[in-house]
Amino acid sequence: MTIRIGVVGWGAAGRAFEPAIRQNPDFELVAIAERDSNLRKVAQTQCGVETFESLDSLLNHPDLQAVYLATPTELHAAQVIDCTNKGLHVLVEKPMATQLPDALAMVEAAERAGVVLMVGHSHSFDRPIVAMHELLASGHLGAVRMVNTWCFTDWMYRPRRPEELDPLLGGGVTFRQGAHQFDILRLLCGGEVDSVKARAYDWDPGRRSTGAHTVMLDFANGAAATAVYSGYGKLSSMDLGFPISEWGFEQTAEQRSWSRHAPSLDVQAELLAKQQRAKHAIPPQAPYQPFFGLTVVHAEKGDIRQTPTGLRIETVQGTQDIVLPTDQSPRDLVLQEFHLAINGSRPALHDGRWGLATLEVCEAVLRSSASGREVRLRHQFPLR
């Protein structure tokens, strides 16, 4: 069954999914909505499909069956509900909403309509993370005990829309990058987070936002995890082990030498710089595995870490290196999960309730940091 899908938003996220949709025989891209007229022309020229200036007009397309929302976070709740009211399946970017009540409304709207709501892409779709999860699920290494993930980037100093830096609108490192980390940790540690203790930081007065965090997660199955992220750009994750970028490309020392200061641009100039960067931000294929920081798993009978080509497993029997394929990008795997859920073959793991649980962790990090106290969670669930 081929799913006819429309894309809303032609920034970096929307463009990144276009090659995956085009190369997947289970999907057909039939329409794109983009409010910026220049980007809309680019989308029409690049893809050769009908374009619209708004979601409302796109929803009148007679052939539409599903929608991918690559739009600002503050728009997600209303847009998901509009799509589900039309009986459309929805793939929405993370974070799924700016606050938990909106996320819950999105989940309930999809469930009432009987359609699939999925949240992604996140780096829990990266092949090494998926392979770690499969190894743990097999039981060969015993129960998972600890997982630590560290990521250091220049996220704060890349061109940004003002909303991307406003935590009240789902902006800042914890919502936009922590969502990747918490998805990874929930996948590897059983899904159900009991509590969060965290510190989040806003330490550059020239670039106000949540720019870094250190988070401790306790899981219902007894596992513990940490997520450390700094977007202030002085040290790169690539300096921790091997020079492979977030999207699987080898980086030279010069390429890893980032800006350490906020761009001296006004809002409009920064938006134009962001649009220019979006043209090349996320390549569809790469020679190495994606590297979203260093993730190390400690299970009862062995440890696992990522390598440029796959995984390394350390046990009392010795070292084992596993080479993983690079023929599918993380977004290819998102579409695969989306299609299987739509055709009824397999429920989506990263469904609306999964996204809701991850958003709850993001909110708990900021609440814990503000109060100095541990925060207990209530929207979590074990992996199915």
C-alpha positions as CSV (number, residue, x, y, z in Angstrom):
1,M,0.0,0.0,0.0
2,T,1.5,3.3,-1.1
3,I,0.8,6.2,1.2
4,R,0.3,9.6,-0.4
5,I,1.9,12.1,1.9
6,G,2.2,15.9,2.2
7,V,5.0,17.8,3.9
8,V,4.3,21.0,5.8
9,G,7.4,23.2,6.3
10,W,10.4,23.4,3.9
11,G,13.2,24.1,6.3
12,A,16.0,21.7,7.3
13,A,13.7,19.1,8.7
14,G,11.3,19.1,5.7
15,R,14.1,19.0,3.2
16,A,15.8,16.2,5.0
17,F,12.8,13.9,4.7
18,E,12.3,14.6,0.9
19,P,15.0,12.1,-0.3
20,A,13.7,9.4,2.1
21,I,10.2,9.8,0.8
22,R,11.3,9.9,-2.8
23,Q,13.3,6.7,-2.5
24,N,10.7,4.8,-0.5
25,P,8.2,2.9,-2.7
26,D,5.7,2.8,0.2
27,F,5.3,6.6,0.0
28,E,4.4,9.2,-2.7
29,L,5.0,12.9,-2.0
30,V,1.9,14.6,-3.5
31,A,2.0,18.1,-1.9
32,I,4.1,20.6,0.1
33,A,2.9,23.6,2.2
34,E,5.3,26.4,3.0
35,R,4.2,30.0,4.0
36,D,7.5,31.6,2.7
37,S,6.9,32.3,-1.0
38,N,10.6,31.9,-1.9
39,L,10.9,28.6,-0.1
40,R,7.7,27.5,-1.7
41,K,9.1,28.1,-5.2
42,V,12.2,26.2,-4.2
43,A,10.1,23.2,-3.1
44,Q,8.0,23.3,-6.2
45,T,11.1,23.4,-8.5
46,Q,12.9,20.7,-6.5
47,C,10.0,18.2,-6.1
48,G,7.6,19.0,-8.9
49,V,4.5,18.6,-6.8
50,E,1.7,20.9,-6.0
51,T,2.5,23.5,-3.4
52,F,0.3,25.5,-0.9
53,E,0.9,28.4,1.3
54,S,-0.8,27.0,4.4
55,L,-1.8,23.7,6.0
56,D,-5.5,24.6,5.7
57,S,-5.2,24.8,1.9
58,L,-3.1,21.6,1.8
59,L,-5.8,19.7,3.7
60,N,-8.2,20.1,0.8
61,H,-5.9,18.0,-1.4
62,P,-8.1,15.1,-2.5
63,D,-5.4,12.4,-2.6
64,L,-3.8,13.1,0.8
65,Q,-3.5,10.2,3.3
66,A,-0.8,11.4,5.6
67,V,1.1,14.5,6.6
68,Y,4.6,15.2,7.9
69,L,4.7,18.4,10.1
70,A,8.1,20.0,10.0
71,T,6.8,23.2,11.5
72,P,7.6,25.3,14.6
73,T,6.9,23.5,17.8
74,E,4.3,26.0,19.0
75,L,2.1,25.1,15.9
76,H,2.2,21.4,16.4
77,A,-0.8,20.9,18.6
78,A,-3.4,22.8,16.5
79,Q,-2.0,21.4,13.3
80,V,-2.0,17.7,14.4
81,I,-5.6,18.1,15.6
82,D,-6.6,19.7,12.2
83,C,-5.0,16.8,10.4
84,T,-6.5,14.0,12.5
85,N,-9.9,15.7,12.2
86,K,-9.5,15.1,8.4
87,G,-8.7,11.4,9.1
88,L,-5.0,11.8,8.1
89,H,-2.1,9.9,9.7
90,V,0.5,12.3,11.1
91,L,4.3,12.3,11.5
92,V,5.3,15.3,13.6
93,E,8.7,16.6,14.4
94,K,10.1,16.5,18.0
95,P,9.5,18.0,20.5
96,M,5.8,17.1,19.8
97,A,4.5,20.2,21.6
98,T,5.4,23.0,23.9
99,Q,3.6,21.7,26.9
100,L,2.1,18.4,28.2
101,P,-1.6,19.4,28.0
102,D,-1.2,20.1,24.3
103,A,0.6,16.8,23.7
104,L,-2.1,14.9,25.5
105,A,-4.8,16.7,23.4
106,M,-2.8,15.6,20.2
107,V,-2.7,12.0,21.4
108,E,-6.4,11.9,22.3
109,A,-7.3,13.5,18.9
110,A,-5.4,10.8,17.0
111,E,-6.9,8.0,19.1
112,R,-10.5,9.3,18.5
113,A,-9.8,9.5,14.8
114,G,-8.3,6.1,14.6
115,V,-5.2,7.4,12.8
116,V,-1.5,6.9,13.5
117,L,0.4,9.7,15.3
118,M,4.2,9.3,15.3
119,V,6.9,11.6,16.6
120,G,10.3,11.8,14.9
121,H,12.9,11.9,13.7
122,S,15.0,11.4,16.8
123,H,18.4,9.9,17.2
124,S,16.9,6.8,18.7
125,F,16.4,5.8,15.1
126,D,20.1,5.7,14.5
127,R,21.3,2.2,13.6
128,P,23.8,1.9,16.4
129,I,21.1,2.9,19.0
130,V,18.6,0.5,17.4
131,A,21.3,-2.3,17.5
132,M,22.1,-1.5,21.1
133,H,18.4,-1.9,22.0
134,E,18.2,-5.2,20.1
135,L,21.2,-6.6,21.9
136,L,19.8,-5.7,25.3
137,A,16.3,-7.1,24.3
138,S,18.0,-10.4,23.3
139,G,19.1,-10.9,27.0
140,H,22.5,-12.1,26.0
141,L,24.2,-9.3,28.0
142,G,21.8,-9.6,31.0
143,A,19.9,-6.7,32.4
144,V,20.8,-3.1,31.5
145,R,22.2,-1.3,34.6
146,M,23.6,2.1,33.4
147,V,23.6,4.1,30.2
148,N,25.4,7.5,29.8
149,T,25.1,9.7,26.8
150,W,27.2,12.9,26.3
151,C,26.9,15.3,23.5
152,F,28.8,18.6,22.9
153,T,28.0,20.9,20.0
154,D,27.7,24.5,18.8
155,W,23.9,24.4,18.8
156,M,23.5,27.7,20.6
157,Y,25.5,29.6,18.0
158,R,23.9,28.3,14.8
159,P,21.4,30.6,13.1
160,R,18.1,30.4,14.9
161,R,14.6,31.7,14.8
162,P,13.8,33.5,18.1
163,E,11.3,30.8,19.0
164,E,14.0,28.1,18.8
165,L,15.7,29.8,21.8
166,D,12.6,30.3,23.9
167,P,11.9,27.4,26.3
168,L,8.3,28.5,26.6
169,L,7.9,27.7,22.9
170,G,9.8,24.4,23.0
171,G,13.1,26.1,22.4
172,G,16.6,25.7,23.9
173,V,18.9,22.7,24.2
174,T,16.8,20.6,26.6
175,F,13.6,20.5,24.4
176,R,15.3,20.4,21.0
177,Q,18.4,18.3,21.7
178,G,17.5,16.7,25.0
179,A,14.5,15.1,23.3
180,H,17.0,13.1,21.2
181,Q,18.9,12.0,24.3
182,F,15.9,11.1,26.4
183,D,14.5,9.1,23.5
184,I,17.8,7.2,23.3
185,L,17.9,6.5,27.1
186,R,14.2,5.5,27.3
187,L,14.7,3.0,24.4
188,L,17.8,1.5,26.0
189,C,16.6,1.5,29.6
190,G,13.1,0.1,29.3
191,G,11.1,3.2,28.6
192,E,9.6,3.9,32.0
193,V,11.4,6.8,33.8
194,D,10.5,7.0,37.5
195,S,12.2,10.3,38.3
196,V,14.5,13.1,37.1
197,K,17.1,15.2,38.9
198,A,18.8,17.8,36.8
199,R,20.6,21.1,36.3
200,A,20.0,23.2,33.2
201,Y,22.1,26.3,32.4
202,D,21.8,29.6,30.6
203,W,25.2,31.1,30.9
204,D,25.8,33.3,27.8
205,P,24.1,36.7,28.3
206,G,24.6,37.4,24.6
207,R,22.5,34.4,23.7
208,R,19.8,33.8,26.2
209,S,18.3,30.3,26.3
210,T,18.8,26.9,28.0
211,G,22.1,26.0,26.5
212,A,23.3,23.0,28.5
213,H,22.1,20.4,31.0
214,T,23.2,17.5,33.2
215,V,20.4,15.0,33.8
216,M,20.0,11.9,36.0
217,L,17.2,9.5,35.1
218,D,16.0,6.7,37.4
219,F,14.1,4.0,35.6
220,A,11.4,1.7,37.0
221,N,13.4,-1.4,36.1
222,G,16.3,-0.3,38.3
223,A,18.5,1.1,35.5
224,A,20.0,4.6,35.9
225,A,21.1,7.0,33.1
226,T,22.7,10.3,32.6
227,A,22.3,12.8,29.7
228,V,24.9,15.6,29.4
229,Y,24.6,18.2,26.7
230,S,26.4,21.5,26.1
231,G,25.5,23.6,23.0
232,Y,28.1,26.3,23.8
233,G,30.6,25.0,21.2
234,K,34.0,24.9,23.0
235,L,34.4,21.1,23.0
236,S,33.0,18.8,20.3
237,S,31.7,15.3,20.9
238,M,34.0,14.3,18.1
239,D,36.9,15.1,20.3
240,L,35.8,12.3,22.7
241,G,36.6,9.4,20.5
242,F,36.5,9.7,16.7
243,P,35.9,12.6,14.3
244,I,32.5,11.5,12.9
245,S,29.7,14.1,12.7
246,E,26.1,13.8,13.9
247,W,25.2,12.7,10.4
248,G,28.0,10.2,9.7
249,F,30.7,12.2,8.0
250,E,34.4,12.4,8.9
251,Q,35.3,15.9,10.1
252,T,38.7,17.6,10.1
253,A,40.0,19.5,13.1
254,E,39.3,22.7,11.2
255,Q,35.7,21.7,10.6
256,R,35.3,21.0,14.3
257,S,36.6,24.5,15.2
258,W,33.2,26.2,15.8
259,S,32.1,29.7,16.6
260,R,32.2,30.4,20.3
261,H,30.0,33.5,20.2
262,A,26.5,34.3,19.2
263,P,26.2,35.5,15.5
264,S,26.0,39.3,15.3
265,L,23.0,39.2,13.1
266,D,19.5,40.9,13.4
267,V,16.5,38.6,13.4
268,Q,15.9,38.8,9.7
269,A,19.5,38.3,8.8
270,E,19.7,35.3,11.1
271,L,16.6,33.8,9.5
272,L,18.1,34.1,6.1
273,A,21.3,32.5,7.4
274,K,19.2,29.7,8.8
275,Q,17.5,29.1,5.5
276,Q,20.8,29.1,3.7
277,R,22.2,26.5,6.1
278,A,19.1,24.4,5.8
279,K,20.0,23.6,2.1
280,H,22.9,21.4,3.2
281,A,22.3,20.7,6.9
282,I,21.2,17.0,6.8
283,P,22.6,14.8,4.0
284,P,20.5,11.8,3.0
285,Q,23.4,9.3,3.0
286,A,26.7,9.0,4.8
287,P,29.7,6.7,4.8
288,Y,29.7,6.2,8.6
289,Q,27.2,5.7,11.3
290,P,25.6,8.9,12.7
291,F,27.3,10.0,15.9
292,F,25.0,12.1,18.3
293,G,27.6,12.2,21.0
294,L,29.0,9.3,23.0
295,T,26.6,6.7,24.3
296,V,27.9,3.9,26.6
297,V,25.8,1.0,27.8
298,H,26.7,-1.0,30.9
299,A,24.8,-4.3,31.2
300,E,25.3,-7.1,33.7
301,K,27.5,-9.2,31.3
302,G,29.0,-6.6,29.1
303,D,29.5,-3.0,27.9
304,I,28.5,-1.5,24.5
305,R,29.7,1.6,22.7
306,Q,29.4,3.0,19.3
307,T,32.2,3.0,16.7
308,P,32.3,4.8,13.3
309,T,31.1,1.6,11.6
310,G,28.8,0.1,14.2
311,L,29.2,-1.2,17.8
312,R,32.0,-2.5,20.1
313,I,31.0,-5.0,22.8
314,E,33.2,-5.8,25.7
315,T,32.6,-8.9,27.7
316,V,34.7,-11.4,29.7
317,Q,35.1,-13.3,26.5
318,G,36.8,-10.3,24.8
319,T,36.0,-7.6,22.3
320,Q,33.5,-8.0,19.5
321,D,33.1,-5.4,16.8
322,I,29.8,-5.3,14.8
323,V,29.6,-3.6,11.5
324,L,26.2,-2.1,10.8
325,P,24.8,-1.2,7.3
326,T,24.7,2.4,6.1
327,D,22.2,1.7,3.3
328,Q,19.3,3.4,5.2
329,S,19.4,6.8,6.9
330,P,17.6,7.3,10.2
331,R,14.8,9.0,8.3
332,D,14.4,6.0,6.1
333,L,13.8,4.0,9.3
334,V,11.3,6.6,10.5
335,L,9.2,6.1,7.4
336,Q,9.5,2.3,7.7
337,E,8.1,2.4,11.2
338,F,5.4,4.9,10.0
339,H,4.3,2.7,7.1
340,L,4.2,-0.5,9.2
341,A,1.9,1.3,11.7
342,I,-0.4,2.7,9.0
343,N,-0.9,-0.7,7.3
344,G,-1.4,-2.4,10.6
345,S,1.6,-4.7,10.5
346,R,3.2,-3.4,13.7
347,P,2.3,-0.6,16.1
348,A,4.6,2.4,16.1
349,L,7.1,2.5,19.0
350,H,7.6,6.3,18.6
351,D,3.8,7.0,18.7
352,G,2.1,10.0,20.3
353,R,2.3,8.5,23.8
354,W,6.0,7.9,23.4
355,G,6.5,11.5,22.4
356,L,4.3,12.6,25.3
357,A,6.5,10.7,27.7
358,T,9.7,12.2,26.2
359,L,8.3,15.7,26.5
360,E,7.5,15.0,30.1
361,V,11.2,14.3,30.7
362,C,12.1,17.6,29.0
363,E,9.7,19.5,31.2
364,A,10.9,17.7,34.3
365,V,14.5,18.6,33.6
366,L,13.7,22.3,33.7
367,R,11.4,21.9,36.8
368,S,14.1,20.0,38.7
369,S,16.7,22.6,37.8
370,A,14.5,25.4,38.9
371,S,13.5,23.8,42.2
372,G,16.7,21.9,43.0
373,R,14.6,18.8,43.7
374,E,13.9,15.4,42.1
375,V,10.8,15.3,40.0
376,R,8.6,12.2,39.7
377,L,6.9,11.4,36.4
378,R,3.4,10.0,35.7
379,H,3.1,9.7,31.9
380,Q,5.7,7.0,31.4
381,F,5.3,3.3,30.4
382,P,7.5,0.3,29.8
383,L,8.6,-0.7,26.3
384,R,6.0,-2.8,24.5
